[in-house]
């Protein structure tokens, strides 16, 4: 009975959900600057009749208590921040803030959770237990809003038995979701290097210590950490996306600057790899007469979906969507600060399909042309509400 009630309400709220998403999309805010977004969420919760408290500056936590007796608590999480990207979409609701865009779907996450809240509040006489609504800042920027929310007590008073989150995915067709048990997303570390030498004329390399050539050797050698030191069965990625050697056609610079990312799914290997990379880079630079300053900014841990909880939620998703619309997700080497929740509590993070080739909605996350199929929003809000209600009736 609740399944039909939730589906009906999700469909009835579809226009509201889309309007909410479009408002948020037009008014994006960068990580830890979500002041207008936070105020908007608070106003919506007030209108729904849901009590809330502020947390981690721009975060918001709401509580919905079912009327039936139960001590179970389930948390639903959405992130609210946008990215420093200039939108290329020609939409009536395109970003009004130059250089800021919801290019990762957090507008859809927040809109879906607000509508899930509306559904749960309308049906609270039909279930027992408490649903904690987590509207979180700063997912896109270290140290990650999730870590700050946890520090401020989001997993206490009351303590949730499970934390559930969803992320839109252009890799999954609209109308479907993808879920994976166990290790799902990678840890993420930021690497910064400065390779120093002695610059000079390009026609006189014997008088210089060439940091460009030292850097080239280091870049190639560091990949051996992935291909020859890491266990082949353990996903590991090392990528450098920024290399600045500010010389000229005939000028060898004094320094080269690099930025990259290291990702894996094992904390012990993660720490070991940090040591190995730093040792290799610094020793190679010294051996060639230069110097390498190697810095690692440790980021999010890997994300793990608790197996029993995820099995239960997958079955509930099949009830709501049909078995054919619940897919098994592949390991994803992207990183998410939802991982902090997964390291502290039983958690499940799944992908909500938003791709629609007929509508031309196929762009990847974090691109200027990213968009989502808004028909997926009713599914996103309804499914979150259904998973919460069903899980409140089950113990992990």
Helices and strands as residue ranges (DSSP letters): H 2-12, H 14-26, H 35-48, E 51-55, E 59-65, E 68-79, H 106-122, G 124-126, E 128-136, H 145-151, E 162-173, E 177-179, E 182-185, E 189-196, E 200-201, G 205-207, H 211-224, I 225-229, E 236-244, E 251-252, E 255-264, H 267-287, E 291-298, E 303-305, H 307-321, G 323-325, E 326-328, H 339-344, E 347-355, G 357-359, H 376-392
